[in-house]
Amino acid sequence: MSNFFDKSDLSRSEAENIVSETLQKCDDGELYLENSKSESILLDDNKIKNSSYNSDLGFGLRAISNEIVAYSHSNEISKSSLEQSSENLKSTLKSAKGTYNHEIPKSNKKYYDNINPIEQKSFNEKIKILNEVNKYLRSKDSNVKQVTANFLGEQKSVEIIRSGGETLSDVRPLIRFNVSVMLEKNGRKETGVYGVGGRQSYESYLKDDNWKSVCDEALRIASVNLESKPAPAGEMKVVLGPGWPAILIHEAVGHGLEGDFNRKKTSAFHNLMGQKVASEGVTIIDDGTIDNRRGSLTIDDEGTPTERTVLIENGILKNFMQDRLNANLMKTKSTGSGRRENYRHIVLPRMRNTMMLSGKQTQDEMIKAVDKGIFAVSFGGGQVDITSGKFVFNCTEAYEIINGKIGSPIKGATLIGDGPSILKEVSMVGNDMMMDPGIGTCGKAGQGVPVGVAQPSILINKMTVGGTKL
Amino acid sequence: MVKDQEFLEKKASYCLGLAKKLGVTESSVIVNNSVSETVNFRNQKLDESNRSDNLGIVITTFIGKKKSSISSSNLLNDNLNILIEKCVETTKNTPEDEFNSLPDKNLLAKELKDLDLYDDTHIENDEKIDYLKKLEASASSNKKIVNTESSFSQNKSNFILANSEGFCDGYKTSSFTSSSVVVAKDHNSMERDYEYSSKCFLKDLDDSEELGKLAADQTIRKLSPKKIGSEKIAIIFDKRIAKGILSSFASAISSSAISRGTSFLKDKINQKIFSGIINVIDKPDILKGLGSRSFDSEGVKTETLNLVEQGVLKNYLIDTYNGKKLNLKSNGRCGGSSNLYFENGNINYQDLLNSNSKTLYITETIGHGSNVVTGDYSVGATGFLVENGEFKYPINEFTIAGNFKDMFQNITLANDLDFRYATNSPTMMIEGMVVAGK
């Protein structure tokens, strides 16, 4: 664990005193300290293009009074710097008349090991694997014109000091291994991308030449796209494959169920609690407690232990995801969903691992039920307009379905739908729930945080496919 | 207060000195500091205040043709010693790349023009609050507005870029930004829209009441949208969306995409890629320009580039590494374009609206639907149906798709260019795009 006060003129007890004094008339708040070390090694265009190492240290002091949040952060962990932040907060909240909420749940459960993945594999070993990836892909298919592969490793130590000196801490490992391959055939270029990752050592993902299966998958997607034809345009049935396509759930309903948008009544879901928002058989949870997953957290960035939050149960809206601020204002409890990208940012209610649970049908039954539609297997990014509820995402691997049979691959197209109504259009839920491979990053208010998604195959009765073929 | 030049220079030369002692052949360092203060309002009340003080350093070391870099926010010498040692060690272990090097000395910027990028004015939080009160009162005056979130931010930055070839320069910049995001509601729908203003100088910032009114008007007119059918039709992109198409063009002509072969515009230099009346310019020395700079992030001097002349692609955006790979000189675009814009077209805005009996006017797109490898473009969109030059009704939940290769050939621009952003376009019409709707 990091000792944040080692090289500082500020002692732990002085810091505790400043925190308690700053927050005495506030409802909530804390000093958040963070030390992160990260590494990135990139192979591109036949060479190790970039090797970089980052060490980041800083604090953020937060005070909450009613709906008002005052925040100040700095890289310098020093007495003068913390005092300046304290003054800044006090001047914003000079009329605060609250009572500090000392209550915070405790748990001994941990969902990942205290390791530094960067140190667990030598630099030279990582370079060796990247070079092998390059060689492997280029020798496997002569159409391969470009290979990019990279390792990203991080260890983030956080400490939360609350008024009165209560201290909570966590050490979070995170790695990611990505491969991107571009093929060129008859003047046409297409790419395929695949990756794996989570809160474990590199070795857990790469033992026994596992990297080859990551390469194979990237190459397979690129090869499929090389044969793809223009996507259809218009409203039709859509079958989503299991796993990563659950970013549809993330965009379509996940964001709309975050506490802040509902407290502010700007989410299309804000007045639907307890009501039917999805077809029967649709259950969606947001879970921070799955071992070693990318979106898992032992405690969130306010110190609350994470949990498995049921959002929608058998079609009925049950819970929103909450941080302490929004939970307090909505007279409920934090769900351990308070997250921030790093100490430069304020806490917001965010998703962790968002999952639709398995139903009873098979993927085969779904395909057979479609006369004309598409089968979407993988996606790139997605986005949502919380207020109107409209969301999109981009297919990176998809096929047409004609008369109950999977046909030709189709070019990357955008799918667009309406969040509050899309889950009512789900007519079959598969028995094949799968987690994503551990590569997702969710963006909100300029902050990116690692997340996971999971779902079984599902059949959606109608969605608009944004192709070019009318 | 943002750190002064002397502090940043001292850190930079400390790093270069230490790296040299540890045996590197070349090195470069960027030290920066930015201090920003933001006040947020929600529904006419104070919601958040945020002060941010960011220090950062990036050091790149070369040993012959081997290269590595480190970055940190901790500028204490103790920490820098550890990191630079680590960086040098990693450099030794990194395979050689023949194109790795600092920029050619004769390309480095020498005499810097004063581009007027720094306003010393400090606006206190109380003054920000006054501005936001007026803004939100104006934004909330219509009963249909049910939520307003507005923000006022002051940012002051300073940086030094230094390298072992003797380059050492940097300058202060400032920005003042106000924004308002509002939600409107009627019995059919709830919609959100926004407006913002960002300027180097406080006195140039948009009037608070006008900005609030604009945000509200733009949102209210989106209420009760209709769905539309699928068809091939002309699309008009509002300026705030049209600039995104120009950004995709800039990514496609970056020397890294070209040298890696991952751009649909590879090998298109001196070829006609736009319709013949289109000119694209990247001008780094606009006074007070949001994208202005005296040199790029490697210290290379920047000059105005005519990227597209009468539809013909004339230049890529080139940095040192990819330039060497392509056998071209860096043109000072490490880090991308500066003030990038389409020159005005030759018809006015209303004539553009009138030019087809039916068009779709797009005010917002969502999704990451631009693929610069293939040129494919497919995004979700929101906007208005325009018939015979008149806005008929709002539309949403549809997509627009095409391929940049065709879209670029079918662009018509209005003559209403202004410089609100770093990348700017006049209102743009593209014919023959495919809309997918209900």
Interface residues (C-beta under 8 A of the other chain):
Chain A: K7 D44 D45 K47 I48 K49 N50 S51 S52 Y53 N54 S55 D56 L57 G58 E67 I68 V69 A70 Y71 S72 H73 S74 N75 E76 S81 S85 N88 L89 S91 T92 F123 N124 I127 N131 K145 Q146 M182 E184 R188 K189 E190 T191 A231 A233 G234 E235 K264 K265 T266 A268 R344 I346 G380 G381 G382 Q383 V384 D385 I386 T387 S388 K390 F391 V392 F393 N394 K411 G412 A413 T414 I416 G417 D418 T464 V465 G466 G467 T468 K469 L470
Chain B: R42 K45 L46 D47 E48 S49 N50 R51 S52 D53 N54 L55 G56 K67 S68 S69 I70 S71 S72 S73 N74 L75 L76 D78 N79 L83 K86 C87 T90 N93 T94 P95 D97 N125 V146 N147 E149 V183 S189 M190 E191 R192 P225 S230 E231 K232 S259 R260 G261 T262 F264 E364 I366 G367 H368 G369 N371 V373 T374 D376 S378 V379 G380 T382 N396 E397 F398 T399 I400 A401 G402 N403 V434 V435 A436 G437 K438
